[in-house]
Amino acid sequence: MAEFAFLIELKAKPGKETEVEAFLEKEASLVKDEPGTLTWHGSKVEGEPGLYRVFDSFVDEAAGEAHMAGPAGQEFVERADDLFIETKVLRLQVVAYK
């Protein structure tokens, strides 16, 4: 059961869309073995060039913090200035799920 999630809004720097998509694919491979990460989705927003979202859910807030401190979270911090003109991280308490 998911108790905690992140919704991350990303605006790619012009011309970096291909790099962003490759970066998101790599991020997905980094989180696959995280025991507390239940879901991870990287998406491109239709009709909004360069706009991406990442939604990931966790068993609890501690697992979310472990994710951010782990390889995927650290790579995101290291690459963000190169790839994005805007990032916004929303911390979510899950109140309903399927």
N, CA, C and O atoms as a printed pandas DataFrame, in Angstrom:
     atom_number atom_name residue_name chain_id  residue_number  x_coord  y_coord  z_coord
0              1         N          MET        A               1    0.829   -1.181    0.000
1              2        CA          MET        A               1    0.000    0.000    0.000
2              3         C          MET        A               1    0.877    1.249    0.000
3              4         O          MET        A               1    1.812    1.351    0.794
4              5         N          ALA        A               2    0.585    2.177   -0.866
5              6        CA          ALA        A               2    1.326    3.434   -0.949
6              7         C          ALA        A               2    0.798    4.420    0.087
7              8         O          ALA        A               2   -0.409    4.628    0.212
8              9         N          GLU        A               3    1.723    5.018    0.821
9             10        CA          GLU        A               3    1.361    6.063    1.776
10            11         C          GLU        A               3    1.900    7.428    1.368
11            12         O          GLU        A               3    1.413    8.457    1.838
12            13         N          PHE        A               4    2.913    7.438    0.488
13            14        CA          PHE        A               4    3.625    8.669    0.162
14            15         C          PHE        A               4    3.982    8.657   -1.317
15            16         O          PHE        A               4    4.185    7.592   -1.901
16            17         N          ALA        A               5    4.059    9.850   -1.930
17            18        CA          ALA        A               5    4.403    9.937   -3.358
18            19         C          ALA        A               5    5.060   11.283   -3.652
19            20         O          ALA        A               5    4.959   12.233   -2.877
20            21         N          PHE        A               6    5.721   11.327   -4.776
21            22        CA          PHE        A               6    6.229   12.570   -5.341
22            23         C          PHE        A               6    5.576   12.771   -6.700
23            24         O          PHE        A               6    5.389   11.818   -7.456
24            25         N          LEU        A               7    5.229   14.018   -7.005
25            26        CA          LEU        A               7    4.868   14.420   -8.355
26            27         C          LEU        A               7    5.873   15.501   -8.720
27            28         O          LEU        A               7    5.902   16.564   -8.100
28            29         N          ILE        A               8    6.684   15.234   -9.713
29            30        CA          ILE        A               8    7.755   16.145  -10.102
30            31         C          ILE        A               8    7.424   16.712  -11.478
31            32         O          ILE        A               8    7.241   15.968  -12.442
32            33         N          GLU        A               9    7.352   18.020  -11.555
33            34        CA          GLU        A               9    7.063   18.714  -12.809
34            35         C          GLU        A               9    8.374   19.250  -13.364
35            36         O          GLU        A               9    9.138   19.903  -12.654
36            37         N          LEU        A              10    8.628   18.970  -14.634
37            38        CA          LEU        A              10    9.903   19.299  -15.269
38            39         C          LEU        A              10    9.672   20.028  -16.581
39            40         O          LEU        A              10    8.851   19.601  -17.391
40            41         N          LYS        A              11   10.381   21.113  -16.796
41            42        CA          LYS        A              11   10.357   21.825  -18.079
42            43         C          LYS        A              11   11.759   21.740  -18.661
43            44         O          LYS        A              11   12.709   22.291  -18.105
44            45         N          ALA        A              12   11.879   21.036  -19.797
45            46        CA          ALA        A              12   13.179   20.823  -20.431
46            47         C          ALA        A              12   13.715   22.125  -21.016
47            48         O          ALA        A              12   12.952   22.971  -21.482
48            49         N          LYS        A              13   15.027   22.273  -20.984
49            50        CA          LYS        A              13   15.659   23.370  -21.712
50            51         C          LYS        A              13   15.421   23.131  -23.204
51            52         O          LYS        A              13   15.409   21.983  -23.648
52            53         N          PRO        A              14   15.233   24.194  -23.979
53            54        CA          PRO        A              14   15.008   24.031  -25.420
54            55         C          PRO        A              14   16.120   23.190  -26.060
55            56         O          PRO        A              14   17.307   23.418  -25.826
56            57         N          GLY        A              15   15.707   22.222  -26.865
57            58        CA          GLY        A              15   16.658   21.358  -27.549
58            59         C          GLY        A              15   17.154   20.184  -26.727
59            60         O          GLY        A              15   17.924   19.370  -27.237
60            61         N          LYS        A              16   16.737   20.066  -25.462
61            62        CA          LYS        A              16   17.209   18.990  -24.582
62            63         C          LYS        A              16   16.202   17.854  -24.422
63            64         O          LYS        A              16   16.419   16.952  -23.613
64            65         N          GLU        A              17   15.106   17.884  -25.179
65            66        CA          GLU        A              17   14.044   16.901  -24.994
66            67         C          GLU        A              17   14.532   15.463  -25.173
67            68         O          GLU        A              17   14.158   14.588  -24.393
68            69         N          THR        A              18   15.350   15.210  -26.175
69            70        CA          THR        A              18   15.860   13.856  -26.389
70            71         C          THR        A              18   16.725   13.417  -25.213
71            72         O          THR        A              18   16.645   12.267  -24.780
72            73         N          GLU        A              19   17.552   14.326  -24.692
73            74        CA          GLU        A              19   18.373   14.007  -23.516
74            75         C          GLU        A              19   17.513   13.754  -22.289
75            76         O          GLU        A              19   17.800   12.855  -21.498
76            77         N          VAL        A              20   16.459   14.545  -22.130
77            78        CA          VAL        A              20   15.562   14.368  -20.986
78            79         C          VAL        A              20   14.911   12.988  -21.043
79            80         O          VAL        A              20   14.833   12.299  -20.026
80            81         N          GLU        A              21   14.447   12.583  -22.213
81            82        CA          GLU        A              21   13.794   11.286  -22.324
82            83         C          GLU        A              21   14.765   10.141  -22.062
83            84         O          GLU        A              21   14.384    9.147  -21.445
84            85         N          ALA        A              22   16.005   10.259  -22.514
85            86        CA          ALA        A              22   17.021    9.250  -22.209
86            87         C          ALA        A              22   17.327    9.243  -20.711
87            88         O          ALA        A              22   17.511    8.183  -20.114
88            89         N          PHE        A              23   17.380   10.421  -20.117
89            90        CA          PHE        A              23   17.611   10.543  -18.674
90            91         C          PHE        A              23   16.484    9.852  -17.893
91            92         O          PHE        A              23   16.752    9.124  -16.937
92            93         N          LEU        A              24   15.237   10.074  -18.292
93            94        CA          LEU        A              24   14.114    9.453  -17.595
94            95         C          LEU        A              24   14.146    7.930  -17.737
95            96         O          LEU        A              24   13.812    7.219  -16.789
96            97         N          GLU        A              25   14.536    7.427  -18.888
97            98        CA          GLU        A              25   14.678    5.983  -19.057
98            99         C          GLU        A              25   15.733    5.424  -18.111
99           100         O          GLU        A              25   15.546    4.360  -17.520
100          101         N          LYS        A              26   16.839    6.143  -17.972
101          102        CA          LYS        A              26   17.890    5.689  -17.058
102          103         C          LYS        A              26   17.392    5.738  -15.615
103          104         O          LYS        A              26   17.656    4.822  -14.836
104          105         N          GLU        A              27   16.676    6.799  -15.256
105          106        CA          GLU        A              27   16.129    6.907  -13.909
106          107         C          GLU        A              27   15.234    5.705  -13.600
107          108         O          GLU        A              27   15.303    5.137  -12.509
108          109         N          ALA        A              28   14.393    5.320  -14.567
109          110        CA          ALA        A              28   13.508    4.173  -14.367
110          111         C          ALA        A              28   14.312    2.914  -14.054
111          112         O          ALA        A              28   13.913    2.118  -13.204
112          113         N          SER        A              29   15.438    2.731  -14.736
113          114        CA          SER        A              29   16.257    1.542  -14.480
114          115         C          SER        A              29   16.914    1.606  -13.104
115          116         O          SER        A              29   17.151    0.566  -12.489
116          117         N          LEU        A              30   17.213    2.808  -12.612
117          118        CA          LEU        A              30   17.850    2.946  -11.299
118          119         C          LEU        A              30   16.892    2.639  -10.153
119          120         O          LEU        A              30   17.329    2.163   -9.106
120          121         N          VAL        A              31   15.608    2.898  -10.323
121          122        CA          VAL        A              31   14.661    2.710   -9.219
122          123         C          VAL        A              31   14.067    1.306   -9.159
123          124         O          VAL        A              31   13.410    0.962   -8.176
124          125         N          LYS        A              32   14.283    0.497  -10.177
125          126        CA          LYS        A              32   13.608   -0.809  -10.237
126          127         C          LYS        A              32   13.934   -1.717   -9.058
127          128         O          LYS        A              32   13.120   -2.573   -8.711
128          129         N          ASP        A              33   15.083   -1.563   -8.438
129          130        CA          ASP        A              33   15.453   -2.434   -7.321
130          131         C          ASP        A              33   15.281   -1.783   -5.951
131          132         O          ASP        A              33   15.691   -2.353   -4.940
132          133         N          GLU        A              34   14.685   -0.607   -5.910
133          134        CA          GLU        A              34   14.439    0.040   -4.617
134          135         C          GLU        A              34   13.255   -0.648   -3.932
135          136         O          GLU        A              34   12.144   -0.615   -4.462
136          137         N          PRO        A              35   13.464   -1.262   -2.781
137          138        CA          PRO        A              35   12.384   -2.040   -2.166
138          139         C          PRO        A              35   11.175   -1.203   -1.738
139          140         O          PRO        A              35   10.056   -1.714   -1.745
140          141         N          GLY        A              36   11.363    0.043   -1.373
141          142        CA          GLY        A              36   10.251    0.860   -0.912
142          143         C          GLY        A              36    9.554    1.652   -1.992
143          144         O          GLY        A              36    8.544    2.303   -1.728
144          145         N          THR        A              37   10.088    1.607   -3.233
145          146        CA          THR        A              37    9.459    2.307   -4.351
146          147         C          THR        A              37    8.456    1.368   -5.002
147          148         O          THR        A              37    8.827    0.329   -5.549
148          149         N          LEU        A              38    7.179    1.743   -4.939
149          150        CA          LEU        A              38    6.121    0.889   -5.475
150          151         C          LEU        A              38    5.874    1.133   -6.953
151          152         O          LEU        A              38    5.708    0.182   -7.718
152          153         N          THR        A              39    5.846    2.398   -7.367
153          154        CA          THR        A              39    5.633    2.738   -8.770
154          155         C          THR        A              39    6.536    3.899   -9.146
155          156         O          THR        A              39    6.912    4.709   -8.298
156          157         N          TRP        A              40    6.876    3.972  -10.417
157          158        CA          TRP        A              40    7.660    5.094  -10.947
158          159         C          TRP        A              40    7.254    5.271  -12.400
159          160         O          TRP        A              40    7.351    4.342  -13.201
160          161         N          HIS        A              41    6.794    6.483  -12.734
161          162        CA          HIS        A              41    6.364    6.773  -14.097
162          163         C          HIS        A              41    6.988    8.081  -14.558
163          164         O          HIS        A              41    6.867    9.101  -13.880
164          165         N          GLY        A              42    7.650    8.057  -15.699
165          166        CA          GLY        A              42    8.128    9.267  -16.360
166          167         C          GLY        A              42    7.260    9.513  -17.579
167          168         O          GLY        A              42    7.091    8.617  -18.406
168          169         N          SER        A              43    6.706   10.713  -17.705
169          170        CA          SER        A              43    5.741   10.996  -18.776
170          171         C          SER        A              43    6.017   12.331  -19.436
171          172         O          SER        A              43    6.549   13.256  -18.822
172          173         N          LYS        A              44    5.635   12.408  -20.720
173          174        CA          LYS        A              44    5.668   13.662  -21.462
174          175         C          LYS        A              44    4.230   14.151  -21.566
175          176         O          LYS        A              44    3.330   13.370  -21.875
176          177         N          VAL        A              45    4.007   15.441  -21.310
177          178        CA          VAL        A              45    2.662   16.001  -21.342
178          179         C          VAL        A              45    2.268   16.277  -22.787
179          180         O          VAL        A              45    2.951   17.028  -23.484
180          181         N          GLU        A              46    1.175   15.677  -23.241
181          182        CA          GLU        A              46    0.706   15.867  -24.614
182          183         C          GLU        A              46    0.353   17.329  -24.869
183          184         O          GLU        A              46   -0.285   17.985  -24.046
184          185         N          GLY        A              47    0.781   17.820  -26.023
185          186        CA          GLY        A              47    0.449   19.184  -26.431
186          187         C          GLY        A              47    1.245   20.268  -25.730
187          188         O          GLY        A              47    0.989   21.454  -25.938
188          189         N          GLU        A              48    2.205   19.880  -24.904
189          190        CA          GLU        A              48    3.034   20.840  -24.166
190          191         C          GLU        A              48    4.508   20.502  -24.417
191          192         O          GLU        A              48    5.103   19.771  -23.626
192          193         N          PRO        A              49    5.102   21.008  -25.481
193          194        CA          PRO        A              49    6.492   20.660  -25.804
194          195         C          PRO        A              49    7.445   20.927  -24.633
195          196         O          PRO        A              49    7.430   21.995  -24.021
196          197         N          GLY        A              50    8.264   19.930  -24.348
197          198        CA          GLY        A              50    9.282   20.061  -23.312
198          199         C          GLY        A              50    8.784   19.922  -21.893
199          200         O          GLY        A              50    9.558   20.123  -20.957
200          201         N          LEU        A              51    7.517   19.585  -21.694
201          202        CA          LEU        A              51    6.954   19.461  -20.353
202          203         C          LEU        A              51    6.826   17.990  -19.981
203          204         O          LEU        A              51    6.229   17.203  -20.715
204          205         N          TYR        A              52    7.393   17.627  -18.832
205          206        CA          TYR        A              52    7.429   16.246  -18.362
206          207         C          TYR        A              52    6.942   16.174  -16.925
207          208         O          TYR        A              52    6.957   17.167  -16.198
208          209         N          ARG        A              53    6.511   14.983  -16.528
209          210        CA          ARG        A              53    6.109   14.715  -15.150
210          211         C          ARG        A              53    6.683   13.361  -14.739
211          212         O          ARG        A              53    6.762   12.429  -15.539
212          213         N          VAL        A              54    7.078   13.281  -13.482
213          214        CA          VAL        A              54    7.455   12.002  -12.884
214          215         C          VAL        A              54    6.533   11.812  -11.688
215          216         O          VAL        A              54    6.383   12.707  -10.856
216          217         N          PHE        A              55    5.920   10.640  -11.613
217          218        CA          PHE        A              55    5.109   10.284  -10.455
218          219         C          PHE        A              55    5.673    8.995   -9.905
219          220         O          PHE        A              55    5.782    7.999  -10.620
220          221         N          ASP        A              56    6.032    9.014   -8.632
221          222        CA          ASP        A              56    6.500    7.798   -7.985
222          223         C          ASP        A              56    5.830    7.675   -6.630
223          224         O          ASP        A              56    5.580    8.666   -5.945
224          225         N          SER        A              57    5.543    6.423   -6.256
225          226        CA          SER        A              57    4.877    6.179   -4.981
226          227         C          SER        A              57    5.715    5.219   -4.147
227          228         O          SER        A              57    6.500    4.420   -4.657
228          229         N          PHE        A              58    5.508    5.339   -2.833
229          230        CA          PHE        A              58    6.368    4.634   -1.876
230          231         C          PHE        A              58    5.535    4.044   -0.741
231          232         O          PHE        A              58    4.424    4.492   -0.460
232          233         N          VAL        A              59    6.099    3.038   -0.105
233          234        CA          VAL        A              59    5.393    2.420    1.018
234          235         C          VAL        A              59    5.184    3.412    2.156
235          236         O          VAL        A              59    4.187    3.337    2.875
236          237         N          ASP        A              60    6.120    4.338    2.319
237          238        CA          ASP        A              60    5.995    5.365    3.353
238          239         C          ASP        A              60    6.950    6.512    3.032
239          240         O          ASP        A              60    7.711    6.441    2.067
240          241         N          GLU        A              61    6.907    7.558    3.836
241          242        CA          GLU        A              61    7.727    8.731    3.593
242          243         C          GLU        A              61    9.220    8.414    3.704
243          244         O          GLU        A              61   10.029    8.978    2.967
244          245         N          ALA        A              62    9.586    7.519    4.614
245          246        CA          ALA        A              62   10.999    7.139    4.761
246          247         C          ALA        A              62   11.535    6.514    3.474
247          248         O          ALA        A              62   12.680    6.758    3.095
248          249         N          ALA        A              63   10.713    5.713    2.804
249          250        CA          ALA        A              63   11.137    5.110    1.529
250          251         C          ALA        A              63   11.310    6.185    0.466
251          252         O          ALA        A              63   12.210    6.084   -0.367
252          253         N          GLY        A              64   10.464    7.215    0.478
253          254        CA          GLY        A              64   10.619    8.330   -0.448
254          255         C          GLY        A              64   11.913    9.085   -0.206
255          256         O          GLY        A              64   12.603    9.475   -1.149
256          257         N          GLU        A              65   12.237    9.289    1.068
257          258        CA          GLU        A              65   13.488    9.967    1.410
258          259         C          GLU        A              65   14.692    9.110    1.015
259          260         O          GLU        A              65   15.696    9.637    0.536
260          261         N          ALA        A              66   14.596    7.796    1.213
261          262        CA          ALA        A              66   15.687    6.895    0.804
262          263         C          ALA        A              66   15.872    6.947   -0.715
263          264         O          ALA        A              66   17.001    6.920   -1.206
264          265         N          HIS        A              67   14.779    7.021   -1.444
265          266        CA          HIS        A              67   14.846    7.136   -2.899
266          267         C          HIS        A              67   15.589    8.412   -3.298
267          268         O          HIS        A              67   16.469    8.375   -4.158
268          269         N          MET        A              68   15.240    9.528   -2.683
269          270        CA          MET        A              68   15.886   10.804   -3.028
270          271         C          MET        A              68   17.372   10.810   -2.653
271          272         O          MET        A              68   18.173   11.484   -3.302
272          273         N          ALA        A              69   17.735   10.071   -1.623
273          274        CA          ALA        A              69   19.140    9.992   -1.206
274          275         C          ALA        A              69   19.921    8.946   -1.992
275          276         O          ALA        A              69   21.150    8.904   -1.926
276          277         N          GLY        A              70   19.207    8.099   -2.739
277          278        CA          GLY        A              70   19.840    7.015   -3.484
278          279         C          GLY        A              70   20.341    7.459   -4.847
279          280         O          GLY        A              70   20.337    8.651   -5.155
280          281         N          PRO        A              71   20.772    6.506   -5.666
281          282        CA          PRO        A              71   21.358    6.819   -6.970
282          283         C          PRO        A              71   20.457    7.636   -7.893
283          284         O          PRO        A              71   20.935    8.571   -8.536
284          285         N          ALA        A              72   19.180    7.312   -7.975
285          286        CA          ALA        A              72   18.279    8.051   -8.878
286          287         C          ALA        A              72   18.094    9.489   -8.408
287          288         O          ALA        A              72   18.163   10.421   -9.209
288          289         N          GLY        A              73   17.861    9.671   -7.117
289          290        CA          GLY        A              73   17.683   11.020   -6.587
290          291         C          GLY        A              73   18.933   11.864   -6.733
291          292         O          GLY        A              73   18.857   13.046   -7.069
292          293         N          GLN        A              74   20.079   11.261   -6.482
293          294        CA          GLN        A              74   21.336   11.995   -6.595
294          295         C          GLN        A              74   21.636   12.371   -8.041
295          296         O          GLN        A              74   22.119   13.470   -8.310
296          297         N          GLU        A              75   21.352   11.460   -8.973
297          298        CA          GLU        A              75   21.582   11.784  -10.390
298          299         C          GLU        A              75   20.638   12.901  -10.835
299          300         O          GLU        A              75   21.021   13.766  -11.624
300          301         N          PHE        A              76   19.415   12.881  -10.333
301          302        CA          PHE        A              76   18.474   13.955  -10.658
302          303         C          PHE        A              76   19.044   15.302  -10.207
303          304         O          PHE        A              76   19.018   16.268  -10.969
304          305         N          VAL        A              77   19.549   15.372   -8.997
305          306        CA          VAL        A              77   20.130   16.613   -8.472
306          307         C          VAL        A              77   21.321   17.044   -9.336
307          308         O          VAL        A              77   21.459   18.223   -9.664
308          309         N          GLU        A              78   22.169   16.100   -9.696
309          310        CA          GLU        A              78   23.363   16.410  -10.485
310          311         C          GLU        A              78   23.037   16.891  -11.899
311          312         O          GLU        A              78   23.744   17.750  -12.426
312          313         N          ARG        A              79   21.991   16.364  -12.522
313          314        CA          ARG        A              79   21.688   16.672  -13.921
314          315         C          ARG        A              79   20.641   17.769  -14.110
315          316         O          ARG        A              79   20.493   18.278  -15.222
316          317         N          ALA        A              80   19.919   18.144  -13.072
317          318        CA          ALA        A              80   18.783   19.058  -13.199
318          319         C          ALA        A              80   19.162   20.382  -13.859
319          320         O          ALA        A              80   18.450   20.837  -14.754
320          321         N          ASP        A              81   20.247   21.006  -13.448
321          322        CA          ASP        A              81   20.621   22.308  -14.010
322          323         C          ASP        A              81   20.970   22.221  -15.490
323          324         O          ASP        A              81   20.766   23.182  -16.232
324          325         N          ASP        A              82   21.487   21.092  -15.921
325          326        CA          ASP        A              82   21.848   20.906  -17.325
326          327         C          ASP        A              82   20.628   20.654  -18.213
327          328         O          ASP        A              82   20.603   21.080  -19.368
328          329         N          LEU        A              83   19.619   19.964  -17.677
329          330        CA          LEU        A              83   18.497   19.515  -18.496
330          331         C          LEU        A              83   17.243   20.383  -18.416
331          332         O          LEU        A              83   16.478   20.452  -19.378
332          333         N          PHE        A              84   17.025   21.047  -17.280
333          334        CA          PHE        A              84   15.733   21.679  -17.046
334          335         C          PHE        A              84   15.847   23.173  -16.756
335          336         O          PHE        A              84   16.797   23.634  -16.122
336          337         N          ILE        A              85   14.835   23.923  -17.246
337          338        CA          ILE        A              85   14.759   25.341  -16.889
338          339         C          ILE        A              85   13.853   25.535  -15.683
339          340         O          ILE        A              85   13.857   26.590  -15.050
340          341         N          GLU        A              86   13.078   24.502  -15.375
341          342        CA          GLU        A              86   12.182   24.588  -14.220
342          343         C          GLU        A              86   11.927   23.196  -13.670
343          344         O          GLU        A              86   11.669   22.260  -14.428
344          345         N          THR        A              87   11.998   23.060  -12.357
345          346        CA          THR        A              87   11.628   21.814  -11.687
346          347         C          THR        A              87   10.771   22.170  -10.476
347          348         O          THR        A              87   10.999   23.175   -9.802
348          349         N          LYS        A              88    9.802   21.337  -10.224
349          350        CA          LYS        A              88    8.947   21.518   -9.052
350          351         C          LYS        A              88    8.651   20.141   -8.482
351          352         O          LYS        A              88    8.133   19.270   -9.181
352          353         N          VAL        A              89    8.983   19.947   -7.204
353          354        CA          VAL        A              89    8.758   18.667   -6.543
354          355         C          VAL        A              89    7.615   18.836   -5.543
355          356         O          VAL        A              89    7.704   19.621   -4.598
356          357         N          LEU        A              90    6.548   18.088   -5.772
357          358        CA          LEU        A              90    5.404   18.097   -4.860
358          359         C          LEU        A              90    5.447   16.827   -4.021
359          360         O          LEU        A              90    5.559   15.725   -4.558
360          361         N          ARG        A              91    5.360   16.983   -2.724
361          362        CA          ARG        A              91    5.325   15.862   -1.788
362          363         C          ARG        A              91    3.862   15.558   -1.487
363          364         O          ARG        A              91    3.107   16.445   -1.086
364          365         N          LEU        A              92    3.466   14.307   -1.681
365          366        CA          LEU        A              92    2.065   13.938   -1.576
366          367         C          LEU        A              92    1.833   12.880   -0.496
367          368         O          LEU        A              92    2.579   11.904   -0.415
368          369         N          GLN        A              93    0.823   13.067    0.315
369          370        CA          GLN        A              93    0.352   12.041    1.230
370          371         C          GLN        A              93   -0.798   11.336    0.511
371          372         O          GLN        A              93   -1.802   11.971    0.188
372          373         N          VAL        A              94   -0.666   10.058    0.260
373          374        CA          VAL        A              94   -1.674    9.303   -0.471
374          375         C          VAL        A              94   -2.887    9.083    0.445
375          376         O          VAL        A              94   -2.754    8.574    1.558
376          377         N          VAL        A              95   -4.058    9.472   -0.040
377          378        CA          VAL        A              95   -5.286    9.312    0.762
378          379         C          VAL        A              95   -6.243    8.283    0.164
379          380         O          VAL        A              95   -7.181    7.852    0.836
380          381         N          ALA        A              96   -6.024    7.887   -1.076
381          382        CA          ALA        A              96   -6.837    6.844   -1.713
382          383         C          ALA        A              96   -5.996    6.182   -2.795
383          384         O          ALA        A              96   -5.126    6.819   -3.389
384          385         N          TYR        A              97   -6.250    4.928   -3.045
385          386        CA          TYR        A              97   -5.479    4.189   -4.044
386          387         C          TYR        A              97   -6.301    3.017   -4.543
387          388         O          TYR        A              97   -7.328    2.657   -3.968
388          389         N          LYS        A              98   -5.822    2.433   -5.625
389          390        CA          LYS        A              98   -6.451    1.235   -6.172
390          391         C          LYS        A              98   -5.455    0.111   -6.132
391          392         O          LYS        A              98   -5.767   -1.006   -6.547
